[in-house]
Each structure stands twice: as structure tokens, then as C-alpha cells.
């Protein structure tokens, strides 16, 4: 299982702190998936894109990724009902085979992630993924 923490802040802020400081300073949400394919499956359902929805930060001493703007925009636009439907579809993805998964738990993670998304008018702020393991 890969646990991914999401932080809403600037790139400079995330680069200059450790994980504990990030949790204390910035809005944070977490998602657990069997592996990175789980998050890629979520992105496909949300945006139609089969690629992993984040780019790894270069020249960084931590394993950090910047979440793609199209993913952020698509999730931000989802209504409560759409998030619940998305969670049901995500729970049916093959990546969850042989695992106990509750679509309501997945919906809760998605609502939490949606809640930390930056306002589109906020300059330089983004969402960064900080996986516990790769």
C-alpha cells in the first residue's frame, strides 16, 4: 500500500521543510492506494488521461511530485454526487482487486483532497504529493 500525502503550498515552501513541518504548516490530505497505478486509475476516471497525474520535482532532496493542474481543476469542479460516483467507479478498478475497499472511504479521501485544493486565483500555490514509499 502506498500512502500519499497532499500538501497545498508553494514549491519553495515544500522544498524547504521536512514532512513534520509540512503537516504542521500547510493544508494536508492523504490517500492510500495499492500502488501508484491506483492514483493513475483515479486520474483516468476524473480527467480521461492515463498518465500519472503529477510530475516529480527536479533537484529535490525529497521524493515530491507536483499535481497536474487538469486533475486539480477536474476535482475542484466535482459536485458531492459526482465525487461519490467517482469513488464507486474507482473502487471497481482492477487495482483494488483482492483488497477490501469501501467506496465511501474512497469518497471521504476525495472530499478531503478537494477541501485543500488551492483557489485558482492564488498565485504560485499548488498541490504537492509526498508519498511515504515508492
N, C-alpha and C positions, 0 to 999 in steps of 0.2 A: 504494500500500500504506500502510495506517495501522498504525503500531506503537503499542500501548497498554501502558503500564507500570502495574502494580497495586501499591499500597503498603498495608500493614496498619499502621494507626496511628490516632491520634485526629485529629479535624478541626483542632483547634488546632495540633497538630504539623505537619500537612501544609500548613497555611496559612502557617506561619512559617519555612519553609525553601525553598531553591531545589532544583532537581532533583538536583544532585550531592549535596547534603546528605541528601536523602531516600534516595538509593541507598545512602549510607553508613550511615544511621541505622536504616532500617526494613526489614522483610522485603519483598522485591520479586519480582514475576514479570512476564513480558511475553508478549503475544500479538500476532501480526501478522495482519491481515485485509485483504482488498482495499479495504474501506471500512467505515464503521460498520454497514452492513447485515449484514456478516459476523458481528459480535458480536450483533446483534439476532437473526439466524438461530440462533445458538447458544443464546440465551436462550429462544427459542420451543421449541427441541428439549428444553431442560432443564426449563423451567417451564410451557410451554404459552402463554406470554404473548408477543404480537407486538410489544410496545413495547421501545424501547431500555431496557436494564435498569439505568439509572443516571440520577441527577438532577444537573444542573450546580449547583455551589455558587454561591450569590449573593454579591455584593460581594467578589469574589476577584480578585486581580490576575493569576491564572494560569487556564488552562483546566483545571479539575478537575471530576470527577464522583464522586459517592458511589454505590457499587454497591448495588443493591437487596437488601434482606435475604432476599427469596424466592429470588433467584439464589444467594446465599451458602449458604443452608440446603440448597437442592437439590443444589448441587455438593458440599457437605460430606458429604451422605448417600450419595453415589455410591460404589459398590464399584469396585475396579480394573476388573473386567469391564464394568461399566456405563459407566465413562469411556472404555474402548476402543470400546464400541459407539456411544457418543455421538460420538466422534471420526470414526468411519466414516460415520455419518449426516450429520455436519457437513460432511465432505469432499464429500458428494454434493449439497450445497445449491447452487442456481444461482449464488450469489455467487462461487463458486470456478470457474465455467465459464471456459474458456480460460486456466486457470492450472494449473501443475504443483503439485499438493498431495498430500502423503503423510499418510494418516490417522494413522500412527504419530507423525509430527511434531506433529500437532494433539493427539494424546493426551498427548504429552510436555509440551506447553504447559499442558494442562488439569491434569495431575498436579502440575506446578509451581505453578499457581494454587491448586489445592486445598491444597497444602502451606503456603501462607501465610495461609489463612483464619483469622480470629481465633476463639478459643474462645467459644462463645455466652455463657458466663458472664463474659467480660471486658467490663466496663462501658466505654462510650464508645468502644471500638475499632471500627473499620470498615475497609472496603477502598475505596480511592480510585483512580480511573482518571486517569492523566495522559497523554493522547495526545500523540504527537510532532507531529501535524498534524491539522487538522480537515477 
